[in-house]
C-alpha cells in the first residue's frame, strides 16, 4: 500500500497575507532583494499519468493518493483573473504546468481565455508529451505560443523506467514533431540529468536535437519536495554536462535573452543551434529569480523550494475586489526574500517542502 503524503499547505491554508499598506494595484513591484516579478507559472492540475521518480515516485503517489477534489481546484475564470492582475504588476510570461496540464479537461479553452484577456503576454506550456500530438493543433489555435516537452532519455527502456508508466519514447518524439508542425516552435526539450541513470545520454541527446531548431535544456537533478530521495551524489554538475557536450560538439556561451532567464545559453560553433543549462544546485540563480507560482488550488508561492504559500483562493471566493486582490499579490511579492539555492545545506535539502507536482517545475 502506498504511503499517503498530503501536499504542504493542504492541511493549513498557508501563510498569512502580508500587509498591503503602500502597495497600489497595477504597479510593477520589486521584492526585498530588488527582483521584479516577470514570470507566472500556473499549475492547472496536480495529477499526472507519469510517475517519474524525481517528481512523483509511485510508492508515494499510488492509487490511494489523495489528489485534490474538483471543488478545490481553481476554475479557469479564477486563474485568468489572477493572471490578469499579475499582468498589471509586470508579468510578461505565463506558463501552464502541472502535474500534467494536458490532463486538465478543456485546457485549450483556458489558453484561449488567457490569450484574449492578456494580449501581448507570452503564453507557454510544459508537458510530458503524452497527449500533445492530439492537442497540438487546438492549443496553437487557442493562442499558445510555445511548448516545452520533458524528455529524459532517448533509450526506450531507460525512458520507460524513468517515467514508470511504460510510456514509449517514440510517442514523445512524434509529439515534438507534431507541435513544431503546428507552429509551436521552437520546441524546448527538458532533460533532467541524474547520475548513473541517464547521464550517459547527454551527448546523444545533444546530437539528436542540434540542427533541428529545437532547444534542448539540461536540468540538474534538484531537491524539490520531500519524496524524491534526492542526494547530492546524484547530481551531475552543469559544468560537467557542458564539458561533455563541448568534447563532442564545440560550443560557446551566449548572452541571455532577457534578465532573469533561468537557463544559461550555449550555442554550437558550427551554427547548428543552441542548448541550455539549468543549474540551480551548483550555480544558484536566486539573485535574478523573477518567478511566481500559482498552485492548482490557489496557493501563491514565491519559490520552487517553499514550504508554505499564500491563500489566494480564499480571496477569490470571498468577494475580494480586483483592487484588493491585486494589492495582495503585490504585497506578497514585495515581502519576498527567497534565496533557497544560495543557502542550500544538507539540512535544508532534507526539509519538508511543497511537492513540485503541486506547484509545477
N, C-alpha and C positions, 0 to 999 in steps of 0.2 A: 504494500500500500504506500502511495506517495505521501510525503510529509507536506502538510499544508503550511504555506507561508503567506500571511496577509501582507499586501504591499504596505510599505511605510506610508503613513498618513491615512490609511484606510480606517484605523481604529479611532483616532482622534483627528478631527478635520484641520490639522495643520497649525501653523504659527499664526499669532495674532497679526492683523494688518498693521503696518507702521502708521504713525500719524501723517495726515496729508497736509498739514499746515505748510503754506508757502509753495505747494506744488499745484500748478494750474493744469487743467486738462488741455490736451492738444499741443503741448510744447515738448521739444526734444529734451531728454533728461540724461544726466550722467550719474554714475554710481560713485561710491566713496573713493574709488581709485581713478576716476575720470573716464571710465568706459561708457560709451553711449550705446544704447540698445539699437541693434540693426536687424538681427535675425530672430524670427519667432518660429519655433518648432512645435507643431501641434500633433499630439498623439490622438488618433481618431478611434483606436481600439486597443485593448490590452491583450487581445487574442492573436495567436499565430498558429499556422499549420506546420511550422518547423519547430524543432526542439534543439536548436544549436546550443552546444554546451557552454559557450561563453556568454549566453544570454538567457535562455530558458531551458535549463537542464531537465530532462524528463523525470528524474526522480523527485524533483520539486514540483514542476508544472505537469502533474499527472492528470488522470481522468477526473479526479475529485478536487482538483484545484479550484478555489472559489473566485472565478473571474467575476468582473463587475456585472451586476444585473442591468438590464437595458435602461431602467428608470434613473440610474445613477450616472449614466453617460451623457455628456453634453450633446444637445441637439445641434444640427447644422446651423440653425439660426443663432444659437448661443455662441458657437465657435466663430461665426462670421462677425458677430458683434464685438467679441474680444479682439479679433484680428483688426477690425476697422479702427477701434480705439487705439490699439498699439501702433497702427499705421500713423496716427496723428502724433505719436511720440518719436517717430523716426524709423520705424521698422520698414525695411525695403525688400525683405525676402521672407517668404512664408514657405515652410517645408512641412508637408504632411507625412507623419510617421506612424508607428505602432509600437508594439505588435506588428502585424502585417496589415497595412492600411487598405489594401485591396480586398480584405475580408469584410470591411465595413460596407454594408449594403447601400448602394447609391452614392458611393464616394465621388463619382464623376459629377453628381449634382452639387456636392459641396464645392468641388473645383469651379464649377460654373458660377456659383454664388460668390465665391471669393474673387473670381476674375471680374465679375460685374461690379462688386462693391469696393474693390481695391485696385482701380485702374493704375497701371504702371508698376505694381508690385511684381516681383519675380516669384512665380509660383512653381514649386518643385515638389517631388515626392520620392521617398525611399521605399523600395520594395525588395522582397526576396525573389521576385520574378515569376513565382509560380502561377499567378493569374494575369500576368502582364500582357501576354500575347492576346488574350481575349479582350483586354480592357484598353489597350494602347490607343486605338482609334477614337474611342469615346473620351478618353482623358484629353487627348490632343484637341478634339473638337470642343471640349468644355473650357479650354483655355490654359491647360497645363503647359508650361514652357519647357521643362527639362525633367529628367528622371535619373535616379541613382539606383543601381541594382547591386545587391550584395551577392558576391560570388567568391567563395574562399578556396576553391580548388578547381582545376581542370580535369583531374583524375576522377573518374566516376565513382570508384569505390571510396576514395577519400571524401569526396563531396557528400555522398550518401551517409557516410559515417558522421560527418560534421553536422549535417542538418538533422540527423537522427529521425528522418521521416521517409527514408528510402526514396528521395526525390532525385531524378537523374539530372546530371549537369547539362545534358544536351538540350533539355527543355528551357533552361535558363538562358543558354546561348541563343536559342531560337527567339526567345522573348526580347533579348537585347537587340537582335536584328530587326524584329518587328517594331520595336519602339523607335529605332532610328529611321525606319522606313516611313513611319507616320510623322516624322519631323521632331521627335523628342530627342534632339541631339544638340551637342554631343552627349552621349550617354556616359555617366560616371559609373565606374565599376569599383566597388569597395571590397578589398580583401583583408580580413583580419588575419594577421600572421601569428601563429603560435608555434613555438619551437618544438621540434620533434613530432609535429602533427602535419603541417603543410608548408613549413618554411623552405623545404627543398624545392618548392614550386615557384619561388619568387621570380627567377629568371624566365621560366616557362610562361608565367603569367604576363610578364613584361613583353616577351616575344609575341604572345598571342594578340595583344591589343595595340602594340605600337604599329603605326601606319594605318590604323582603322578609323581614326578620327575620334574614337572613344578615349576617355581619360581614366586610366587605372589609378587607384589610390590604395596604397599600402597603409594599414592601420595597426599600430602597436596594440597588442592584447592588453586590455585595460581592466582595472579592478572595479568595475561597475557592480552595483548591487551587493548582495551578500551570499549568493548561491552558486557562483560560477567557479569556485575553488581556485581563484587567482593566486599565482605565485610569481615573484619577480623572475625566477629562473625560466619561466615560460615565455618571457618577453624577448622578442628579437628586436634589438635597438634599431631605430631608423637609420643610424649611421652605417650599420652592418648591411641593411637592406640596400641602401644606395650604393655601397661598395660592391655588392654582388651584381647589381644591375649594371653598374659602370664597367665592370670587368667584361661583361658580355656586349653591352651597347653603350658606347661613350656618351656621357650626359653631362649637363651643366645646370646650375641653379638659375631660376627665372624669378623676376620680381613678382610679388603678389598682385592679383587683380584688384584688390581693394584692401584697405586697412582692416585688420582683424580676420583675414582669411585664415582658416584653420590649417588647411593642407599647404605645406611648403611645395612649391612647384619646381619640377626638374624637366628639362627638355633634352631630347636626343640630338646630338650634334649633327647627325645626318639628315635632320629635318623630318623625321618620322613621328612627330608628335611630342607629347609630354606625359608625365605621370606625376602623382602627388604623394606626399608622405604626411601622415597624421601621427604625431609622436607626443601624445600628452603624458606619457610616462617618463621618457628620457629627456625631452626638450619641451618643458611646460610652456604653454602659450596663454596662461591665465591673464597676463598683463594686457592682452588685446582682446580677450573674450567678450563678445557682444551679443550672446545668445540668451534668449528667454525660452522657457519650455512650459507648455500647457499640457497637463495630463488629460487622459481620457475622461476623467470625472471632474475636471475643472480646478485642479490644483496648479498654482503657478510656482515654478521652480526657476531659480537663477543659476543653478549649477547641475551638471550631469551627475555629480557625486554627492548631492544634497541628501540629508536625512529627512527633511520636512519641507513642505511647501506652504503657500498661502491660498486660502479657500476663496476662489472666485465664484464657484457655483452658488454659494450662499448669497452673494451679492446679486448674481444674475437672476436668481429665483426669488429674491427677497424684495424686489421692487426698486433696486438702486437705479438712479438716473444715469444717463451716459456720462454726465459730468462727474458724478460720484465715482463711477467705475473707472473712468479714465484717470482721475486723481489717485485712486487706489493703485492702479498699475504703475503710475509714475512714482508713487511713494515707495512701493516695493523695490523698484529699480534704484531709486536714489539712495536707499539704505543698504544696497547690496555691497558686500565686501568679500565675496568668494574668491579664493585662490587655492583650491584644494591641491591641484597638481604641483604647485610650487612648494607646498609644505608636506607633501605625502611622506608618511613614515610607515614602518611595518605595522604600527598600532592603528593608524588611521585607515590603512588599506584593509584591515580586518574588521573595521567598524561596520555596523549595520547601516546600509544606505538604501535609498529607493532603487528598485529594480529598473534596469534600462527598458525592459519591455513595457513598463508602466508609463514612462515619460518619453520614450523614443531616444535613439542614439544621437 
